[in-house]
Amino acid sequence: MIKTYFRLLNFAKPLSRYTIPYFFFAALHAVFNTFNYAMIIPILNAMFNSEGGFNFVPTYAFPVVEFNEAGFNEILSYFYTITFGEVFHTTKFLALLGGVTICMNLLSNLFRYASAMTVENLRVNTVRRMRDEMFSRVADMNVGYFSDQRKGDIMSKITQDVMVVQYCITNTLQVAFRDPFLIIGYLVLMIGISWQLSLFAVIFLPIVGVIIGSIVKKLRHPAKRGQERMGDMVSVLDESLSGMKIVKGYNATEFIINKFKTLNADMSRLLISMARRQQLASPMSEFLGITAVAVILVFGGTLVSGGMVTGAGFIAFIAAFSQITRPLRSFIDQFANINQGVAAGERIFTIIDAQSEVADKEDAREFDGLKQSIELRNVHFSYDGEKEVINNVSLRIGKGETIALVGPSGGGKSTLSELIPRFYDVTKGDILFDGVSIKEYSQESLRSKMSIVSQETVLFNDSIEGNILMGRPTATHSDVVEACKVANADSFIMASPEGYDTNIGDRGTKLSGGQRQRLSIARAVLKNPEILILDEATSALDTESEKLVQDALTNLLKGRTSIVIAHRLSTIYNADRIYVIDQGRIAEEGTHQELLEKGGIYAHLIEMQSFS
């Protein structure tokens, strides 16, 4: 827990930028706030016992500061003398006290505001750094990481958990400075009035702290479970909203509602359990505080009767004692928040501490373009370390060649295509670019020379032009238009309400499948890659859309090194070489005509598609 807490504080660096000004603001707020309650004594003395209640001694020399009632009287006498002269009048004295009280209160709240704004600056900057760090780490993870994680849980950690953690960090300043300074200020005032009564308070307050602390200690584990349930809820929400057509189509609305209700009910029970403990702290401390005040009334009354404490001093003591419980309660409440923040912090660090299974070498080379060939040499690959998806595959793709990967579903074609941009690292064997291992190059430089067009087109809730510019953000509008013409997309774009500025909705839902695919191709055209990977780019399209997309792909393939995966074999007749992948192995290879003549798997697939 302590280790997690200090790691969270690292996000607030440089702490000195916030702690030093906060220290002074909190200290000055405590000083002037305490003076407000000290003013009760001379005000009561002046109002109810003007003859002898306030011992006015004219003086033009600022007295030595003493933290007791007599020393306070000397300071007030000095200010009265330099303001009104040596003749004492109760009305003038009350006017002076009123002015001093207003000034003290103004300064107290001014420094309170300054300290609050310091905390806000700390909070906002800390949250920004934390989210930046988390999202950067997530974005840098290899593709396999997202297969093992629930997207909703990641979203919950970056949004909800960070909001909990921010108060853990900002409350640290309040625990370290603001509340202790207020407690010390009130204690100094109380001791100045009566050390006997203060001794009782000092003995009593730790008892309150122990009782409340035992309640707060039990908050951490329910808080952690609560954050986990929140992650589950966000996951269900994301999956349900993304797949609402499927939910409706299978009449699964009630199923998904019940699933959400179950998680929500579990979350509610945890929140109530946490609230029961957290909310008990404040009433418990208030009850104990009132109990102490009742005892002090009896004990203090005896001291007043014996002349050891003045009546005005006793009332000021009661006021200060009632106020000291507020920072004490706040101090304890902040620890409750810190406990919750640490629980959320442990979840946050599961993202920040995650290590990508695909990492660049420290001295990784820059890939400056394909000169000769891409070679897969005895490649093996497994997702789980047990079952091999790719088993001893070797093939060569010369610069400018187009090869096709075909075969039954689940044979490993898409997995092979994902190894070439290094979304995953091979288990055994190697992939070579111009005879150099893929692991010698930086991932960014490799992918800068590649484009991938897949069956699952990924578009964003942005304009048409904004989506295409992802291929090359520095491109001009005319470059975008030219790319769209090559992809056979310009005609439907110009027919859209706002042309290239038309928003395509979440994941491109306002477009048809063929239109989305042509935008994906336009994005690849704009990037102008040397190496192109087409993964089932036309398999989900109708005949008309497929013709338009296929023409666009033909334009895109010209002069590029290309790997084409296709179920519709009519799209790969002209490939330089065709590899039939079956159960992770290369079962056949050759040109279209050579494979037909062999009469093997490829010929059988062609026969089945021709028959259908």
C-alpha positions as CSV (number, residue, x, y, z in Angstrom):
1,M,0.0,0.0,0.0
2,I,2.7,2.5,1.0
3,K,4.7,1.7,-2.2
4,T,1.6,2.3,-4.4
5,Y,0.9,5.6,-2.5
6,F,4.4,7.0,-3.1
7,R,4.3,5.9,-6.8
8,L,1.1,7.8,-7.2
9,L,2.7,10.9,-5.7
10,N,5.3,10.7,-8.5
11,F,2.7,12.0,-10.9
12,A,2.6,15.3,-8.9
13,K,6.2,16.1,-9.6
14,P,7.7,18.6,-9.1
15,L,5.9,18.5,-5.7
16,S,7.9,21.5,-4.5
17,R,6.0,23.6,-7.1
18,Y,2.8,23.0,-5.1
19,T,3.9,22.1,-1.6
20,I,5.9,25.2,-0.8
21,P,3.2,27.8,-1.7
22,Y,0.5,25.5,-0.2
23,F,2.6,25.4,3.1
24,F,2.6,29.1,3.4
25,F,-1.1,29.6,2.3
26,A,-2.3,26.9,4.7
27,A,-0.2,28.3,7.6
28,L,-1.5,31.8,7.1
29,H,-5.0,30.6,6.7
30,A,-4.7,28.8,10.1
31,V,-3.2,31.8,11.8
32,F,-5.9,34.3,10.7
33,N,-8.7,31.7,11.2
34,T,-7.5,31.1,14.8
35,F,-7.5,34.9,15.4
36,N,-11.2,35.0,14.5
37,Y,-12.0,32.9,17.5
38,A,-9.6,34.6,19.7
39,M,-11.6,37.8,19.1
40,I,-14.5,36.3,21.1
41,I,-12.7,37.1,24.4
42,P,-12.3,40.9,24.0
43,I,-15.7,41.3,22.3
44,L,-17.5,39.6,25.2
45,N,-15.5,41.5,27.8
46,A,-16.2,44.8,26.1
47,M,-19.9,44.1,25.7
48,F,-20.9,42.6,29.0
49,N,-18.3,43.9,31.4
50,S,-17.0,47.2,30.1
51,E,-15.9,48.5,33.5
52,G,-13.3,45.9,34.3
53,G,-13.7,43.1,31.7
54,F,-11.1,44.5,29.3
55,N,-7.9,45.7,31.0
56,F,-6.9,48.7,28.8
57,V,-3.4,49.9,29.2
58,P,-2.5,52.8,26.8
59,T,0.8,52.1,24.9
60,Y,2.5,53.3,21.8
61,A,5.1,50.5,21.8
62,F,4.2,47.2,20.2
63,P,4.3,44.7,23.1
64,V,6.1,41.3,23.3
65,V,3.9,38.6,21.8
66,E,2.6,36.2,24.4
67,F,0.1,33.4,23.6
68,N,-2.3,34.1,26.5
69,E,-5.2,36.4,27.3
70,A,-3.1,39.0,28.9
71,G,-0.7,39.2,25.9
72,F,-3.7,39.5,23.5
73,N,-5.1,42.4,25.6
74,E,-1.8,44.2,25.3
75,I,-1.8,43.9,21.5
76,L,-5.4,45.2,21.3
77,S,-4.5,48.1,23.7
78,Y,-1.6,49.1,21.4
79,F,-3.9,49.2,18.3
80,Y,-6.6,51.1,20.2
81,T,-4.1,53.7,21.5
82,I,-2.6,54.4,18.0
83,T,-6.1,54.6,16.5
84,F,-8.2,56.4,19.1
85,G,-5.8,57.8,21.7
86,E,-5.5,57.1,25.5
87,V,-9.1,57.6,26.5
88,F,-11.1,54.3,26.4
89,H,-14.6,54.1,25.0
90,T,-16.5,50.8,24.7
91,T,-18.1,51.8,21.3
92,K,-14.8,52.8,19.8
93,F,-13.3,49.6,21.1
94,L,-16.1,47.5,19.6
95,A,-15.6,49.3,16.3
96,L,-11.9,48.4,16.4
97,L,-12.7,44.8,17.2
98,G,-15.2,44.7,14.3
99,G,-12.7,46.1,11.9
100,V,-10.0,43.7,13.1
101,T,-12.4,40.7,12.8
102,I,-13.3,41.7,9.2
103,C,-9.7,42.0,8.3
104,M,-8.8,38.7,9.9
105,N,-11.7,37.0,8.2
106,L,-10.8,38.5,4.8
107,L,-7.2,37.4,5.1
108,S,-8.2,33.9,6.3
109,N,-10.5,33.3,3.3
110,L,-8.0,34.9,0.9
111,F,-5.3,32.4,1.9
112,R,-7.9,29.6,2.0
113,Y,-8.8,30.4,-1.7
114,A,-5.1,30.5,-2.6
115,S,-4.4,27.2,-1.0
116,A,-7.5,25.7,-2.7
117,M,-6.4,26.9,-6.2
118,T,-2.9,25.4,-5.5
119,V,-4.6,22.1,-4.9
120,E,-6.7,22.5,-8.1
121,N,-3.6,23.1,-10.2
122,L,-2.0,20.0,-8.6
123,R,-5.1,17.9,-9.3
124,V,-5.6,19.0,-12.9
125,N,-1.9,18.5,-13.9
126,T,-1.7,15.2,-12.0
127,V,-4.7,13.8,-13.8
128,R,-3.4,15.0,-17.1
129,R,0.0,13.3,-16.6
130,M,-1.6,10.1,-15.3
131,R,-4.0,9.8,-18.3
132,D,-1.3,10.7,-20.7
133,E,1.0,8.0,-19.2
134,M,-1.8,5.4,-19.2
135,F,-3.0,6.0,-22.7
136,S,0.5,6.1,-24.1
137,R,1.3,2.8,-22.4
138,V,-1.9,1.3,-23.8
139,A,-1.3,2.6,-27.3
140,D,2.3,1.2,-27.2
141,M,1.2,-2.3,-26.3
142,N,1.3,-5.1,-28.9
143,V,-1.9,-6.2,-30.5
144,G,-2.0,-9.4,-28.4
145,Y,-2.5,-7.4,-25.2
146,F,-5.9,-6.3,-26.3
147,S,-7.0,-9.9,-26.9
148,D,-6.4,-10.6,-23.2
149,Q,-8.0,-7.4,-21.8
150,R,-11.5,-6.2,-21.7
151,K,-11.8,-2.9,-23.5
152,G,-14.4,-1.6,-21.0
153,D,-12.0,-2.3,-18.0
154,I,-9.2,-0.4,-19.7
155,M,-11.6,2.5,-20.3
156,S,-12.8,2.4,-16.6
157,K,-9.2,2.6,-15.4
158,I,-8.3,5.6,-17.5
159,T,-11.6,7.4,-16.7
160,Q,-13.1,6.3,-13.3
161,D,-10.1,5.1,-11.4
162,V,-8.0,8.2,-12.3
163,M,-10.8,10.4,-10.8
164,V,-10.5,8.5,-7.5
165,V,-6.8,8.6,-7.5
166,Q,-6.6,12.4,-8.1
167,Y,-8.1,13.0,-4.6
168,C,-5.7,10.6,-3.0
169,I,-2.9,12.9,-4.2
170,T,-4.5,16.2,-3.6
171,N,-5.7,15.2,-0.1
172,T,-2.1,14.5,0.8
173,L,-1.5,18.3,1.0
174,Q,-4.5,18.7,3.2
175,V,-3.4,15.9,5.5
176,A,0.2,17.2,5.6
177,F,-0.4,20.9,6.0
178,R,-3.9,22.4,6.1
179,D,-5.6,20.3,8.8
180,P,-2.6,20.0,11.1
181,F,-2.0,23.8,10.9
182,L,-5.6,24.4,11.9
183,I,-5.4,21.8,14.7
184,I,-2.2,23.4,16.0
185,G,-3.7,26.9,15.7
186,Y,-6.7,26.0,17.8
187,L,-4.6,24.1,20.3
188,V,-2.3,27.2,20.8
189,L,-5.4,29.3,21.4
190,M,-6.9,26.8,23.8
191,I,-3.6,26.4,25.8
192,G,-3.3,30.2,26.0
193,I,-6.8,30.2,27.6
194,S,-6.4,27.2,30.0
195,W,-3.8,24.5,30.0
196,Q,-5.9,22.4,32.3
197,L,-8.8,22.3,29.8
198,S,-6.4,21.8,26.9
199,L,-4.8,18.8,28.6
200,F,-8.2,17.2,28.7
201,A,-8.7,17.9,24.9
202,V,-5.2,16.5,24.0
203,I,-6.0,13.3,25.9
204,F,-9.5,13.0,24.3
205,L,-8.7,13.8,20.6
206,P,-6.4,10.8,20.0
207,I,-9.2,8.5,21.3
208,V,-11.5,10.0,18.6
209,G,-8.7,9.4,16.0
210,V,-8.3,5.7,17.0
211,I,-12.0,5.0,16.8
212,I,-12.4,6.7,13.5
213,G,-9.2,5.2,12.1
214,S,-10.4,1.7,12.8
215,I,-13.5,2.5,10.6
216,V,-11.5,4.0,7.8
217,K,-9.0,1.0,7.7
218,K,-11.8,-1.2,6.5
219,L,-12.5,0.8,3.4
220,R,-9.6,-0.2,1.2
221,H,-10.8,-3.7,0.1
222,P,-14.4,-2.7,-0.7
223,A,-13.0,0.3,-2.7
224,K,-10.9,-2.0,-4.8
225,R,-13.8,-4.4,-5.5
226,G,-15.9,-1.4,-6.3
227,Q,-13.5,-0.2,-9.0
228,E,-13.4,-3.7,-10.5
229,R,-17.2,-3.8,-10.7
230,M,-17.2,-0.4,-12.4
231,G,-14.8,-1.8,-15.0
232,D,-17.2,-4.8,-15.6
233,M,-20.1,-2.4,-16.0
234,V,-18.3,-0.2,-18.5
235,S,-17.4,-3.4,-20.4
236,V,-21.0,-4.5,-20.6
237,L,-22.1,-1.1,-21.7
238,D,-19.5,-0.9,-24.4
239,E,-20.3,-4.4,-25.7
240,S,-24.1,-3.9,-25.6
241,L,-24.0,-0.5,-27.4
242,S,-21.6,-1.7,-30.0
243,G,-23.5,-4.9,-30.7
244,M,-27.1,-3.6,-30.3
245,K,-28.1,-5.0,-33.7
246,I,-27.1,-8.5,-32.6
247,V,-28.8,-8.0,-29.2
248,K,-32.1,-7.0,-30.9
249,G,-31.7,-9.6,-33.7
250,Y,-31.5,-12.5,-31.1
251,N,-34.2,-11.0,-28.8
252,A,-31.4,-10.9,-26.2
253,T,-32.5,-7.5,-24.8
254,E,-33.8,-9.0,-21.5
255,F,-30.6,-11.1,-21.2
256,I,-28.3,-8.1,-21.5
257,I,-30.5,-6.0,-19.2
258,N,-30.4,-8.6,-16.5
259,K,-26.6,-8.9,-16.9
260,F,-26.3,-5.2,-16.4
261,K,-28.7,-5.1,-13.5
262,T,-26.8,-7.9,-11.7
263,L,-23.5,-6.0,-12.0
264,N,-25.2,-2.7,-11.0
265,A,-26.8,-4.3,-8.0
266,D,-23.4,-5.7,-6.9
267,M,-21.8,-2.3,-7.4
268,S,-24.6,-0.7,-5.3
269,R,-24.1,-3.1,-2.5
270,L,-20.4,-2.3,-2.4
271,L,-21.0,1.4,-2.5
272,I,-23.5,1.1,0.4
273,S,-21.0,-0.9,2.3
274,M,-18.3,1.7,1.8
275,A,-20.7,4.6,2.5
276,R,-21.8,2.9,5.8
277,R,-18.2,3.0,7.1
278,Q,-17.2,6.3,5.5
279,Q,-20.3,8.2,6.7
280,L,-20.1,6.7,10.2
281,A,-16.8,8.5,10.7
282,S,-18.1,12.1,10.8
283,P,-21.2,11.5,13.0
284,M,-19.1,9.4,15.4
285,S,-16.5,12.1,15.7
286,E,-19.2,14.7,16.2
287,F,-21.0,12.7,18.9
288,L,-17.7,12.2,20.7
289,G,-17.0,15.9,20.3
290,I,-20.3,17.0,21.8
291,T,-19.8,14.5,24.6
292,A,-16.4,16.1,25.3
293,V,-18.0,19.6,25.3
294,A,-20.6,18.4,27.9
295,V,-17.8,17.1,30.1
296,I,-15.8,20.3,29.6
297,L,-18.8,22.4,30.6
298,V,-18.8,20.7,34.0
299,F,-15.0,20.8,34.4
300,G,-14.7,24.3,32.9
301,G,-17.5,25.7,35.1
302,T,-15.5,24.7,38.1
303,L,-12.4,26.5,36.8
304,V,-14.5,29.7,36.1
305,S,-16.0,29.5,39.6
306,G,-12.5,29.3,41.1
307,G,-11.3,32.3,39.1
308,M,-8.8,30.2,37.1
309,V,-10.5,31.0,33.8
310,T,-12.6,34.1,32.8
311,G,-16.1,33.6,31.5
312,A,-15.2,35.1,28.1
313,G,-12.1,32.9,27.9
314,F,-14.2,29.8,28.7
315,I,-16.7,30.6,25.9
316,A,-13.8,31.2,23.5
317,F,-12.3,27.8,24.5
318,I,-15.6,26.0,23.9
319,A,-15.8,27.7,20.4
320,A,-12.2,26.7,19.6
321,F,-12.7,23.2,20.8
322,S,-15.9,22.8,18.7
323,Q,-13.9,24.0,15.7
324,I,-10.9,21.7,16.3
325,T,-13.1,18.7,15.6
326,R,-13.7,19.9,12.0
327,P,-10.1,19.7,10.8
328,L,-9.8,16.5,12.8
329,R,-12.8,15.0,11.0
330,S,-11.4,16.3,7.7
331,F,-8.0,14.8,8.5
332,I,-9.6,11.4,9.1
333,D,-11.9,11.7,6.0
334,Q,-8.9,12.4,3.8
335,F,-7.3,9.2,5.0
336,A,-10.5,7.4,3.9
337,N,-10.1,9.0,0.4
338,I,-6.5,8.2,0.3
339,N,-7.3,4.5,1.0
340,Q,-9.8,4.5,-1.9
341,G,-7.3,6.2,-4.1
342,V,-4.6,3.6,-3.3
343,A,-7.1,0.9,-4.2
344,A,-7.8,2.6,-7.5
345,G,-4.0,3.2,-8.0
346,E,-3.3,-0.5,-7.8
347,R,-5.6,-1.0,-10.8
348,I,-4.0,1.9,-12.6
349,F,-0.6,0.4,-12.3
350,T,-1.7,-2.8,-13.9
351,I,-1.8,-0.7,-17.1
352,I,1.3,1.4,-16.4
353,D,3.4,-1.6,-15.4
354,A,2.3,-3.7,-18.4
355,Q,5.1,-4.6,-20.7
356,S,4.6,-5.1,-24.4
357,E,5.5,-8.6,-25.6
358,V,6.8,-6.9,-28.8
359,A,9.5,-4.4,-28.0
360,D,12.2,-2.6,-30.0
361,K,15.8,-3.2,-29.3
362,E,17.6,-0.3,-27.8
363,D,19.8,0.1,-30.9
364,A,17.0,-0.7,-33.4
365,R,17.7,0.2,-37.0
366,E,15.5,2.4,-39.2
367,F,13.9,0.5,-42.1
368,D,14.4,2.8,-45.1
369,G,12.5,0.6,-47.7
370,L,12.5,-2.8,-49.2
371,K,15.4,-3.4,-51.6
372,Q,15.2,-7.1,-52.4
373,S,12.7,-9.3,-50.5
374,I,10.7,-10.3,-47.5
375,E,11.5,-13.9,-46.3
376,L,9.7,-16.0,-43.7
377,R,12.2,-18.6,-42.6
378,N,10.9,-21.7,-40.7
379,V,8.4,-19.6,-38.8
380,H,6.4,-21.0,-35.9
381,F,3.8,-19.1,-33.9
382,S,1.5,-19.8,-31.0
383,Y,-0.9,-17.4,-29.2
384,D,-0.9,-19.2,-25.9
385,G,2.5,-20.9,-26.0
386,E,0.9,-24.4,-26.4
387,K,-1.1,-24.8,-29.6
388,E,0.8,-23.8,-32.7
389,V,-1.1,-21.7,-35.2
390,I,1.8,-21.4,-37.7
391,N,4.0,-24.5,-38.1
392,N,7.3,-24.2,-39.9
393,V,6.3,-21.9,-42.7
394,S,8.9,-20.6,-45.1
395,L,8.2,-18.4,-48.1
396,R,9.7,-15.5,-50.0
397,I,8.2,-12.3,-51.4
398,G,10.3,-10.4,-53.9
399,K,10.2,-6.7,-54.2
400,G,7.2,-5.7,-56.4
401,E,5.7,-9.2,-56.3
402,T,2.1,-10.0,-55.3
403,I,1.6,-13.2,-53.4
404,A,-1.7,-14.7,-52.3
405,L,-2.6,-16.7,-49.2
406,V,-5.6,-18.9,-49.5
407,G,-7.1,-21.9,-47.8
408,P,-9.7,-23.1,-45.3
409,S,-10.9,-20.8,-42.5
410,G,-8.7,-21.0,-39.4
411,G,-5.7,-22.2,-41.3
412,G,-3.5,-19.3,-40.2
413,K,-3.6,-16.9,-43.2
414,S,-4.5,-13.8,-41.2
415,T,-2.0,-14.7,-38.4
416,L,0.8,-14.9,-41.0
417,S,-0.2,-11.4,-42.3
418,E,-0.1,-10.0,-38.8
419,L,3.5,-11.3,-38.2
420,I,4.9,-9.3,-41.1
421,P,4.1,-5.8,-39.6
422,R,5.2,-7.3,-36.3
423,F,1.9,-7.2,-34.4
424,Y,3.2,-10.4,-32.8
425,D,6.7,-11.9,-32.6
426,V,7.3,-15.3,-34.0
427,T,7.8,-18.2,-31.5
428,K,10.5,-19.8,-33.6
429,G,12.2,-19.0,-36.8
430,D,12.5,-15.5,-38.2
431,I,11.2,-12.9,-40.7
432,L,13.8,-11.2,-42.7
433,F,13.6,-7.9,-44.6
434,D,16.5,-7.8,-47.2
435,G,18.2,-10.5,-45.2
436,V,18.0,-8.6,-41.8
437,S,15.8,-9.9,-39.0
438,I,12.6,-8.0,-38.4
439,K,13.6,-7.6,-34.8
440,E,16.6,-5.5,-35.8
441,Y,14.3,-2.7,-37.1
442,S,12.1,-0.3,-35.1
443,Q,8.4,-1.1,-35.4
444,E,7.5,2.5,-36.3
445,S,9.9,2.6,-39.3
446,L,8.7,-0.8,-40.6
447,R,5.0,0.1,-40.4
448,S,5.7,3.5,-42.0
449,K,6.4,1.6,-45.2
450,M,3.2,-0.6,-44.9
451,S,-0.5,-0.3,-45.3
452,I,-3.2,-2.8,-44.2
453,V,-6.6,-3.1,-45.7
454,S,-8.8,-5.6,-43.9
455,Q,-12.3,-6.9,-44.0
456,E,-13.0,-5.1,-40.7
457,T,-12.7,-1.5,-41.7
458,V,-11.8,0.8,-38.8
459,L,-13.1,4.3,-39.2
460,F,-13.5,7.0,-36.6
461,N,-16.3,9.5,-35.7
462,D,-14.8,12.2,-37.8
463,S,-15.2,13.7,-41.3
464,I,-14.4,11.7,-44.4
465,E,-11.3,13.7,-45.0
466,G,-10.2,13.4,-41.4
467,N,-10.4,9.6,-41.6
468,I,-8.4,9.5,-44.9
469,L,-5.7,11.8,-43.5
470,M,-4.8,9.2,-40.9
471,G,-2.8,7.7,-43.8
472,R,-0.7,10.8,-44.1
473,P,-1.6,13.7,-41.8
474,T,0.5,16.2,-43.7
475,A,-1.3,15.6,-47.0
476,T,-3.2,18.4,-48.8
477,H,-6.8,18.4,-49.7
478,S,-5.9,17.8,-53.4
479,D,-3.8,14.8,-52.3
480,V,-6.9,13.4,-50.5
481,V,-9.1,13.9,-53.5
482,E,-6.6,12.2,-55.8
483,A,-6.4,9.2,-53.4
484,C,-10.2,8.9,-53.3
485,K,-10.4,8.9,-57.1
486,V,-7.9,6.0,-57.3
487,A,-10.1,4.2,-54.7
488,N,-13.3,4.8,-56.6
489,A,-14.6,6.8,-53.6
490,D,-14.7,10.4,-55.0
491,S,-18.2,10.0,-56.6
492,F,-20.1,8.9,-53.5
493,I,-18.1,11.4,-51.4
494,M,-19.2,14.3,-53.6
495,A,-22.8,13.1,-53.4
496,S,-22.6,13.3,-49.6
497,P,-24.3,16.3,-47.9
498,E,-21.1,18.1,-47.0
499,G,-18.7,16.4,-49.4
500,Y,-15.3,15.6,-47.8
501,D,-16.4,17.4,-44.6
502,T,-19.3,14.9,-44.0
503,N,-19.2,13.2,-40.6
504,I,-19.5,9.5,-41.0
505,G,-20.7,8.6,-37.5
506,D,-19.4,6.2,-34.9
507,R,-17.3,3.6,-36.7
508,G,-18.6,4.9,-40.1
509,T,-22.1,3.7,-39.5
510,K,-23.6,6.3,-41.9
511,L,-21.8,4.6,-44.8
512,S,-22.4,1.3,-46.6
513,G,-19.9,-1.6,-46.3
514,G,-18.5,-0.8,-49.8
515,Q,-18.2,2.9,-49.1
516,R,-16.3,2.2,-45.8
517,Q,-14.0,-0.2,-47.6
518,R,-13.2,2.3,-50.4
519,L,-12.4,4.9,-47.7
520,S,-10.0,2.4,-46.2
521,I,-8.4,1.9,-49.5
522,A,-8.2,5.7,-50.1
523,R,-6.4,5.9,-46.8
524,A,-3.9,3.3,-47.9
525,V,-3.4,5.0,-51.3
526,L,-2.7,8.4,-49.6
527,K,0.0,6.8,-47.5
528,N,1.5,5.4,-50.7
529,P,3.1,2.3,-49.0
530,E,5.8,0.1,-50.4
531,I,4.3,-3.0,-48.8
532,L,0.6,-3.7,-48.9
533,I,-1.4,-6.3,-46.9
534,L,-4.9,-7.0,-48.0
535,D,-6.8,-9.2,-45.6
536,E,-10.2,-10.4,-47.0
537,A,-10.7,-6.8,-48.3
538,T,-13.7,-7.7,-50.5
539,S,-15.3,-10.8,-48.7
540,A,-18.2,-9.0,-47.1
541,L,-19.3,-6.9,-50.1
542,D,-22.1,-7.2,-52.6
543,T,-21.3,-7.8,-56.3
544,E,-21.5,-4.1,-57.3
545,S,-19.5,-2.9,-54.4
546,E,-17.0,-5.7,-54.9
547,K,-16.4,-4.7,-58.5
548,L,-15.7,-1.1,-57.5
549,V,-13.5,-2.1,-54.6
550,Q,-11.6,-4.7,-56.7
551,D,-10.9,-2.1,-59.3
552,A,-9.6,0.2,-56.6
553,L,-7.4,-2.6,-55.2
554,T,-6.0,-3.3,-58.6
555,N,-5.0,0.3,-58.9
556,L,-3.5,0.1,-55.4
557,L,-1.5,-3.0,-56.1
558,K,0.5,-1.6,-59.0
559,G,4.2,-1.5,-58.3
560,R,3.9,-2.6,-54.7
561,T,5.1,-5.6,-52.7
562,S,1.7,-7.2,-51.7
563,I,0.3,-10.0,-49.6
564,V,-3.3,-10.7,-50.5
565,I,-5.5,-12.9,-48.3
566,A,-8.8,-13.9,-50.1
567,H,-11.7,-16.3,-49.7
568,R,-13.0,-15.3,-53.1
569,L,-10.4,-16.8,-55.3
570,S,-11.5,-14.8,-58.4
571,T,-9.6,-11.9,-56.9
572,I,-6.1,-13.5,-56.9
573,Y,-5.8,-15.1,-60.3
574,N,-3.1,-12.7,-61.3
575,A,-0.9,-13.2,-58.2
576,D,2.7,-14.0,-58.9
577,R,2.5,-16.9,-56.5
578,I,-0.3,-18.5,-54.5
579,Y,0.3,-20.3,-51.2
580,V,-2.4,-22.6,-49.8
581,I,-2.3,-22.5,-46.0
582,D,-3.9,-25.4,-44.2
583,Q,-3.6,-26.1,-40.4
584,G,-0.7,-23.6,-40.1
585,R,1.4,-25.2,-42.9
586,I,2.0,-24.4,-46.6
587,A,0.1,-27.3,-48.2
588,E,0.6,-26.1,-51.8
589,E,2.3,-23.3,-53.7
590,G,2.5,-22.1,-57.3
591,T,0.7,-20.0,-59.9
592,H,-3.1,-20.2,-60.4
593,Q,-2.6,-22.5,-63.4
594,E,0.0,-24.7,-61.7
595,L,-2.2,-25.3,-58.7
596,L,-5.2,-26.1,-60.9
597,E,-3.2,-28.7,-62.7
598,K,-2.1,-30.3,-59.3
599,G,-5.8,-31.0,-58.5
600,G,-5.2,-30.5,-54.8
601,I,-6.8,-28.3,-52.1
602,Y,-6.7,-25.2,-54.3
603,A,-8.3,-26.9,-57.3
604,H,-11.0,-28.2,-54.9
605,L,-11.7,-24.7,-53.5
606,I,-12.0,-23.3,-57.1
607,E,-14.4,-26.1,-58.0
608,M,-16.5,-25.5,-54.9
609,Q,-16.7,-21.7,-55.6
610,S,-17.5,-22.3,-59.3
611,F,-20.2,-24.7,-58.3
612,S,-21.7,-22.3,-55.9
